[in-house]
Amino acid sequence: MLVLDSAATRRLKCVKTAHRRAFTLVELLVVIAIIGVLVGLLLPAVQAAREAARRMQCSNNLKQLALAVHNYHDIHRQFPPGGPGTGVHPNNDGYRISAWVRILPFIEQQPLYDQVNLTGPARHVPNELLPDGDRVRHKQVAAMICPSDDHPPFSPFAGDDRWAKGNYSMSAGSQRSNGSCGSPFNVFMEPLGAGNATWGNTTNSRQISGIVSYYGADIRIADVKGGTSNTFLAGEQVGGCTEVGQRTSWWHPNSSSAFGSTVAPLNTWDTCDFAKPHQRRHPEACAVPNNWNFTYGFRSKHPGGAHFALVDGSVRFVGETIEHATVFQALGSRREAPMGEF
């Protein structure tokens, strides 16, 4: 019989113990697979939580902008005009600033507003050179940006030609649009008795469906006949769906980030540079960045719809499946209340 001494016995136990503590390749692969499954389960939940936080921030931005518009209205007895308004400058040579510029003092941006020379050459307000070397249009304000939009906050991204991007558009309502590929959505526009002005190019409020116009019609809360809780004040917009530069900026009145129309269905993506083939539902000729029928529609990167601020100051998330021909147009119009749900 083989007899092991105590030292050999101890060595044998150590060898057995060492073998018991090791992982086999199969066990390691099983553990990696389990970790992969857990990550796969948790990642969508993390992404959903992040998007929920971004949606909350976006909603809060619109809420603050809506309150600022109300504060402006309290002082000036009208909504901030989207252009020069009915002041001393001719309509075609008016101040090149949007309604958002006029509410800067009410979103804690008084110092920036004070730097803008509104009495200078009318067409060049956004191009004014500020003491710090930036132009007016280079200045970005956090409240104008939706965190869910991953496009750069400037367009172009760098250089002297850049414009500060905006993600919120004041509502021109069910307003006539125009552009290449004909005008496929104008059939939905509000049939105003005085005529529905293209792009809101008028100071005549009777020709404007919603709250603002490109030329700056004077519109007041008293003009909202359909009810302040049934009328859009502003809605979401995203970068990359129109021409670069002023067409993406909240500084310029002739921008999809300055005013939007409900005639285009919510979340129409044809002209967006990130659109996938299944998101382009119209002929290829329509999918050009200067097709204003499409670019002046409302859209957002939030799944399923977009946030809108109503004239009463509340913010609602409107689903992209909303009935377009009547309900969406009625929400754009300040003259009628929607008959359906939204």
RODO-2510 file (C-alpha; in nm, 4 decimals, decimal comma):
residues 342
     n   res          X          Y          Z
     1     m     0,0000     0,0000     0,0000
     2     l     0,1254     0,3486    -0,0945
     3     v     0,1536     0,5683     0,2072
     4     l     0,1828     0,9450     0,1612
     5     d     0,3608     1,1511     0,4113
     6     s     0,1943     1,4564     0,5577
     7     a     0,3733     1,6971     0,3235
     8     a     0,2612     1,5066     0,0160
     9     t    -0,0933     1,4960     0,1498
    10     r    -0,0961     1,8715     0,1895
    11     r     0,0326     1,9197    -0,1651
    12     l    -0,2373     1,6909    -0,3025
    13     k    -0,5079     1,8846    -0,1187
    14     c    -0,3752     2,2117    -0,2599
    15     v    -0,3854     2,0709    -0,6109
    16     k    -0,7468     1,9544    -0,5618
    17     t    -0,8423     2,2898    -0,4103
    18     a    -0,6869     2,4771    -0,7018
    19     h    -0,8835     2,2666    -0,9465
    20     r    -1,2068     2,3326    -0,7587
    21     r    -1,1572     2,7164    -0,7845
    22     a    -1,1013     2,7324    -1,1637
    23     f    -1,3713     2,8108    -1,4269
    24     t    -1,4162     2,5901    -1,7272
    25     l    -1,4513     2,7466    -2,0726
    26     v    -1,8138     2,6395    -2,0862
    27     e    -1,8892     2,8092    -1,7541
    28     l    -1,7177     3,1276    -1,8727
    29     l    -1,9197     3,1318    -2,1939
    30     v    -2,2422     3,0803    -1,9979
    31     v    -2,1609     3,3750    -1,7721
    32     i    -2,0811     3,5973    -2,0723
    33     a    -2,4079     3,4940    -2,2363
    34     i    -2,6038     3,5774    -1,9203
    35     i    -2,4372     3,9183    -1,8988
    36     g    -2,5191     3,9795    -2,2645
    37     v    -2,8848     3,8926    -2,2070
    38     l    -2,9009     4,1233    -1,9044
    39     v    -2,7448     4,4098    -2,1008
    40     g    -2,9894     4,3449    -2,3832
    41     l    -3,2784     4,3648    -2,1392
    42     l    -3,1514     4,6687    -1,9505
    43     l    -3,0316     4,8835    -2,2427
    44     p    -3,3811     4,9572    -2,3838
    45     a    -3,4957     5,0441    -2,0325
    46     v    -3,2023     5,2839    -1,9878
    47     q    -3,2660     5,4404    -2,3278
    48     a    -3,6357     5,4753    -2,2481
    49     a    -3,5524     5,6437    -1,9173
    50     r    -3,3172     5,8852    -2,0913
    51     e    -3,5762     5,9673    -2,3556
    52     a    -3,8361     6,0252    -2,0839
    53     a    -3,5996     6,2741    -1,9216
    54     r    -3,5370     6,4446    -2,2567
    55     r    -3,9111     6,4650    -2,3236
    56     m    -3,9628     6,6249    -1,9853
    57     q    -3,6915     6,8822    -2,0580
    58     c    -3,8379     6,9551    -2,4009
    59     s    -4,1851     6,9983    -2,2527
    60     n    -4,0409     7,2321    -1,9914
    61     n    -3,8697     7,4396    -2,2618
    62     l    -4,1994     7,4872    -2,4439
    63     k    -4,3703     7,5719    -2,1160
    64     q    -4,1157     7,8449    -2,0423
    65     l    -4,1475     7,9846    -2,3944
    66     a    -4,5273     7,9887    -2,3677
    67     l    -4,5120     8,1750    -2,0358
    68     a    -4,2683     8,4235    -2,1902
    69     v    -4,5116     8,4844    -2,4770
    70     h    -4,7862     8,5544    -2,2220
    71     n    -4,5619     8,7984    -2,0364
    72     y    -4,4888     8,9728    -2,3647
    73     h    -4,8619     8,9880    -2,4383
    74     d    -4,9338     9,1372    -2,0939
    75     i    -4,7004     9,4280    -2,1702
    76     h    -4,7534     9,4812    -2,5438
    77     r    -5,1188     9,3707    -2,5684
    78     q    -5,0456     9,1334    -2,8573
    79     f    -4,8476     8,8213    -2,9384
    80     p    -4,4872     8,8879    -3,0438
    81     p    -4,4950     8,9510    -3,4203
    82     g    -4,3013     8,7110    -3,6395
    83     g    -4,1487     8,9936    -3,8434
    84     p    -4,1482     9,3739    -3,8504
    85     g    -4,5160     9,4046    -3,7711
    86     t    -4,7040     9,7182    -3,8716
    87     g    -4,4214     9,9538    -3,7714
    88     v    -4,2376    10,2139    -3,9772
    89     h    -4,0401     9,9713    -4,1934
    90     p    -4,1879     9,8419    -4,5201
    91     n    -4,2951     9,4793    -4,5045
    92     n    -4,0305     9,3666    -4,7530
    93     d    -3,7488     9,5403    -4,5658
    94     g    -3,8450     9,4822    -4,2068
    95     y    -3,6484     9,3702    -3,9053
    96     r    -3,5080     9,0287    -3,9760
    97     i    -3,5913     8,8849    -3,6357
    98     s    -3,8422     8,6223    -3,5291
    99     a    -4,1022     8,6305    -3,2545
   100     w    -3,8590     8,4331    -3,0345
   101     v    -3,6105     8,7210    -3,0391
   102     r    -3,8714     8,9542    -2,8949
   103     i    -3,9312     8,7362    -2,5879
   104     l    -3,5632     8,7095    -2,4883
   105     p    -3,6108     8,9498    -2,1927
   106     f    -3,8778     8,7142    -2,0560
   107     i    -3,6571     8,4015    -2,0570
   108     e    -3,3755     8,5608    -1,8566
   109     q    -3,1877     8,6776    -2,1671
   110     q    -3,2147     9,0532    -2,1171
   111     p    -2,8344     9,1099    -2,1523
   112     l    -2,8343     8,9372    -2,4931
   113     y    -3,1435     9,1282    -2,6054
   114     d    -2,9873     9,4579    -2,5011
   115     q    -2,6900     9,3940    -2,7299
   116     v    -2,9106     9,3676    -3,0388
   117     n    -2,9454     9,6992    -3,2212
   118     l    -3,3028     9,6934    -3,3454
   119     t    -3,2694    10,0418    -3,4942
   120     g    -2,9850     9,9467    -3,7291
   121     p    -3,0123     9,8487    -4,0958
   122     a    -3,3357     9,6540    -4,1001
   123     r    -3,2278     9,3469    -4,2962
   124     h    -2,9049     9,2979    -4,1076
   125     v    -3,0073     9,2583    -3,7443
   126     p    -2,8980     8,8905    -3,7178
   127     n    -2,5686     8,9783    -3,8865
   128     e    -2,4742     9,2551    -3,6436
   129     l    -2,1287     9,2165    -3,4928
   130     l    -2,1326     9,2098    -3,1128
   131     p    -1,8552     9,3360    -2,8817
   132     d    -1,7287     8,9810    -2,8190
   133     g    -1,6687     8,9260    -3,1918
   134     d    -1,9733     8,7030    -3,2488
   135     r    -2,2590     8,7940    -3,4740
   136     v    -2,6081     8,8116    -3,3288
   137     r    -2,7115     8,4906    -3,5049
   138     h    -2,4201     8,3008    -3,3477
   139     k    -2,5753     8,3237    -3,0012
   140     q    -2,7499     8,0103    -2,8812
   141     v    -3,0001     7,9883    -2,5956
   142     a    -3,0594     7,6582    -2,4161
   143     a    -3,4383     7,7029    -2,4053
   144     m    -3,4490     7,6902    -2,7863
   145     i    -3,2971     7,3403    -2,8060
   146     c    -3,4728     7,0053    -2,7611
   147     p    -3,2288     6,7532    -2,6111
   148     s    -3,3734     6,4716    -2,8240
   149     d    -3,2571     6,6368    -3,1457
   150     d    -2,9038     6,5126    -3,2109
   151     h    -2,8293     6,7604    -3,4895
   152     p    -2,5581     7,0159    -3,4032
   153     p    -2,6842     7,3331    -3,2311
   154     f    -2,5494     7,5439    -3,5186
   155     s    -2,5979     7,5267    -3,8927
   156     p    -2,3451     7,5157    -4,0508
   157     f    -2,1614     7,3660    -3,7543
   158     a    -1,8743     7,6148    -3,7483
   159     g    -1,7457     7,9317    -3,9101
   160     d    -1,8812     8,2795    -3,9566
   161     d    -2,1764     8,1537    -4,1627
   162     r    -2,3283     7,9585    -3,8741
   163     w    -2,6759     8,0254    -3,7371
   164     a    -2,8065     7,9105    -3,3988
   165     k    -3,0509     7,6240    -3,4582
   166     g    -3,3952     7,6214    -3,3029
   167     n    -3,6306     7,3335    -3,2198
   168     y    -3,9540     7,5246    -3,1603
   169     s    -4,1783     7,7049    -3,4073
   170     m    -4,4519     7,9548    -3,3377
   171     s    -4,7742     7,8459    -3,5040
   172     a    -4,8937     8,0168    -3,8201
   173     g    -5,1773     7,7667    -3,8108
   174     s    -5,3526     7,6113    -4,1080
   175     q    -5,1611     7,8411    -4,3400
   176     r    -5,0979     7,8150    -4,7139
   177     s    -4,7482     7,7026    -4,8092
   178     n    -4,5598     7,6740    -5,1357
   179     g    -4,2505     7,5206    -5,2871
   180     s    -4,1311     7,2619    -5,5362
   181     c    -4,3403     6,9538    -5,6149
   182     g    -4,6531     7,1677    -5,6282
   183     s    -4,8533     7,2316    -5,3132
   184     p    -4,9874     6,8898    -5,2110
   185     f    -5,1030     7,0008    -4,8675
   186     n    -5,2762     7,3291    -4,9491
   187     v    -5,6064     7,1455    -4,9842
   188     f    -5,6094     7,1293    -4,6026
   189     m    -5,5548     7,5020    -4,5382
   190     e    -5,8152     7,7066    -4,3570
   191     p    -6,0444     7,8725    -4,6169
   192     l    -6,0218     8,2286    -4,4914
   193     g    -6,2709     8,4714    -4,6341
   194     a    -6,0073     8,7358    -4,7043
   195     g    -5,7711     8,4829    -4,8624
   196     n    -5,5060     8,2638    -4,7004
   197     a    -5,1705     8,4395    -4,7488
   198     t    -4,8816     8,2210    -4,8665
   199     w    -4,6293     8,1646    -4,5833
   200     g    -4,8026     8,4397    -4,3845
   201     n    -4,6550     8,7142    -4,6037
   202     t    -4,8951     8,9774    -4,4763
   203     t    -4,9643     9,2045    -4,1823
   204     n    -5,3373     9,1521    -4,2335
   205     s    -5,4445     8,9271    -3,9451
   206     r    -5,7592     8,8251    -4,1340
   207     q    -5,5359     8,6357    -4,3776
   208     i    -5,3525     8,4473    -4,1025
   209     s    -5,4883     8,1246    -3,9583
   210     g    -5,2817     8,0987    -3,6406
   211     i    -5,0821     8,3154    -3,4022
   212     v    -4,7939     8,4591    -3,6085
   213     s    -4,7090     8,5559    -3,9642
   214     y    -4,3797     8,6055    -4,1441
   215     y    -4,4538     8,9769    -4,1865
   216     g    -4,5730     9,0191    -3,8293
   217     a    -4,9517     9,0516    -3,8218
   218     d    -5,0834     9,1974    -3,4949
   219     i    -5,2742     8,9146    -3,3254
   220     r    -5,4114     8,9122    -2,9707
   221     i    -5,5555     8,6598    -2,7298
   222     a    -5,8954     8,8180    -2,7941
   223     d    -5,8588     8,7039    -3,1558
   224     v    -5,8464     8,3376    -3,0470
   225     k    -6,2122     8,2498    -3,0981
   226     g    -6,1706     7,8730    -3,0862
   227     g    -6,0577     7,8712    -2,7246
   228     t    -5,7097     7,9116    -2,5805
   229     s    -5,6983     7,5455    -2,4742
   230     n    -5,7842     7,4359    -2,8309
   231     t    -5,5323     7,6429    -3,0288
   232     f    -5,1645     7,5822    -3,0941
   233     l    -4,9227     7,8535    -2,9841
   234     a    -4,6032     7,6716    -3,0806
   235     g    -4,4749     7,3249    -3,1640
   236     e    -4,1597     7,1264    -3,2252
   237     q    -3,9172     7,1325    -3,5171
   238     v    -3,5942     6,9415    -3,5842
   239     g    -3,2672     7,0175    -3,7573
   240     g    -3,1690     6,8713    -4,0922
   241     c    -3,5075     6,9082    -4,2641
   242     t    -3,4550     7,2352    -4,4472
   243     e    -3,1775     7,4459    -4,5978
   244     v    -2,8810     7,5203    -4,3744
   245     g    -2,8270     7,8627    -4,2224
   246     q    -3,1109     8,1032    -4,1601
   247     r    -3,3781     7,8453    -4,2536
   248     t    -3,2912     7,6448    -3,9408
   249     s    -3,2443     7,9357    -3,6996
   250     w    -3,4747     8,0805    -3,4372
   251     w    -3,3228     8,4248    -3,5039
   252     h    -3,4703     8,4689    -3,8531
   253     p    -3,8451     8,5158    -3,9177
   254     n    -3,8364     8,3233    -4,2476
   255     s    -3,7272     8,0007    -4,0813
   256     s    -3,8902     7,6683    -4,0018
   257     s    -3,7632     7,7279    -3,6463
   258     a    -3,9534     8,0575    -3,6305
   259     f    -4,2987     7,9548    -3,7513
   260     g    -4,4700     7,6400    -3,8682
   261     s    -4,7901     7,5369    -4,0438
   262     t    -5,0294     7,2500    -3,9765
   263     v    -5,1060     7,1941    -4,3468
   264     a    -4,8208     6,9407    -4,3635
   265     p    -4,8986     6,6248    -4,1634
   266     l    -4,7224     6,5935    -3,8303
   267     n    -4,3820     6,4225    -3,8614
   268     t    -4,3482     6,4484    -4,2391
   269     w    -3,9849     6,3501    -4,3034
   270     d    -3,9413     6,3694    -4,6824
   271     t    -3,6969     6,6626    -4,6808
   272     c    -3,4938     6,5532    -4,3763
   273     d    -3,1325     6,4519    -4,4408
   274     f    -3,1639     6,1599    -4,1976
   275     a    -3,4895     6,0208    -4,3415
   276     k    -3,4965     5,6503    -4,4248
   277     p    -3,6538     5,5294    -4,7518
   278     h    -3,9771     5,4203    -4,5831
   279     q    -4,0135     5,7691    -4,4289
   280     r    -4,0201     5,9391    -4,7696
   281     r    -4,3777     5,8991    -4,8867
   282     h    -4,3814     6,1471    -5,1762
   283     p    -4,2027     6,1683    -5,5135
   284     e    -3,8269     6,2232    -5,5059
   285     a    -3,8738     6,5745    -5,6457
   286     c    -4,0497     6,6663    -5,3201
   287     a    -3,7568     6,5625    -5,0997
   288     v    -3,5467     6,8765    -5,1469
   289     p    -3,4500     7,1032    -4,8541
   290     n    -3,6146     7,4142    -5,0011
   291     n    -3,9543     7,2484    -5,0435
   292     w    -4,1405     7,4663    -4,7977
   293     n    -4,4616     7,2646    -4,8253
   294     f    -4,2800     7,0052    -4,6188
   295     t    -4,0138     7,1906    -4,4228
   296     y    -4,2541     7,4256    -4,2456
   297     g    -4,4457     7,1362    -4,0937
   298     f    -4,4104     7,0373    -3,7276
   299     r    -4,1981     6,7353    -3,6306
   300     s    -3,9895     6,5967    -3,3468
   301     k    -3,7400     6,3205    -3,2627
   302     h    -3,9643     6,1929    -2,9827
   303     p    -4,1182     5,8574    -3,0766
   304     g    -4,4783     5,8821    -3,1887
   305     g    -4,5467     6,2545    -3,1983
   306     a    -4,4438     6,6013    -3,0847
   307     h    -4,4988     6,8517    -2,8060
   308     f    -4,7180     7,1559    -2,8616
   309     a    -4,7785     7,4559    -2,6409
   310     l    -5,1377     7,5782    -2,6468
   311     v    -5,2403     7,9411    -2,6183
   312     d    -5,3521     7,8871    -2,2572
   313     g    -4,9881     7,8069    -2,1698
   314     s    -5,0317     7,4316    -2,1279
   315     v    -4,8151     7,1787    -2,3129
   316     r    -4,9548     6,8637    -2,4759
   317     f    -4,7895     6,5711    -2,6508
   318     v    -4,9791     6,5187    -2,9768
   319     g    -4,9570     6,1796    -3,1441
   320     e    -4,8558     6,1623    -3,5090
   321     t    -5,1716     5,9597    -3,5814
   322     i    -5,3891     6,2644    -3,5087
   323     e    -5,6634     6,3161    -3,7665
   324     h    -5,4977     6,5599    -4,0043
   325     a    -5,7661     6,7030    -4,2311
   326     t    -5,9932     6,8464    -3,9614
   327     v    -5,8627     6,8048    -3,6041
   328     f    -5,5030     6,9093    -3,6708
   329     q    -5,6158     7,2024    -3,8858
   330     a    -5,8650     7,3166    -3,6213
   331     l    -5,5882     7,3151    -3,3599
   332     g    -5,3834     7,5349    -3,5924
   333     s    -5,6698     7,7755    -3,6520
   334     r    -5,7465     8,0351    -3,3868
   335     r    -6,1057     8,0562    -3,5143
   336     e    -6,2413     7,7070    -3,4481
   337     a    -6,2168     7,4332    -3,1874
   338     p    -6,1407     7,0722    -3,2862
   339     m    -6,4361     6,8372    -3,2908
   340     g    -6,2255     6,5240    -3,2307
   341     e    -5,9778     6,4056    -2,9684
   342     f    -5,6164     6,5136    -2,9623
***
